[in-house]
């Protein structure tokens, strides 16, 4: 079997196995269980609380995570100038800590910013949908 034949066969099989299920799962009888209950629900308060926690963590980490950096760097320089091999090892620890701290700070900032963006985007979408529905209801009045 050639690649193209196998690919076409897999595509055909996937369209037979996949269907869209909204707010429910196939219960094995062809219907869906939990048709009225959504699996995932997030409201603006939840997004705001999580974003706020991520921002708070970022703020605390940027201050407290950098607390030992200057003294660690000075100690590594002193050990290195004293011909101790642990000086270079301590400098590696210092550098690794800084890299990991920056990665964690970036992750917290990304979470906070993403949730702020999501909250604003959903609010904007809700306003647009409400506006669209109002214009449709006006059209329906004229069609009656």
GIRATA-V778745 format. One record per run of one state. SS is the DSSP state (2 for helix, 1 for strand, 0 for the rest). FROM is the first residue (numbers start at 1). LEN is the number of residues. Records with the same first field share a line. If there is no record, write none. Layout:
SS=FROM-LEN / FROM-LEN
This chain:
0=1-2 / 18-7 / 27-5 / 34-10 / 65-4 / 82-4 / 144-1
2=3-15 / 44-21 / 69-13 / 86-58
1=25-2 / 32-2
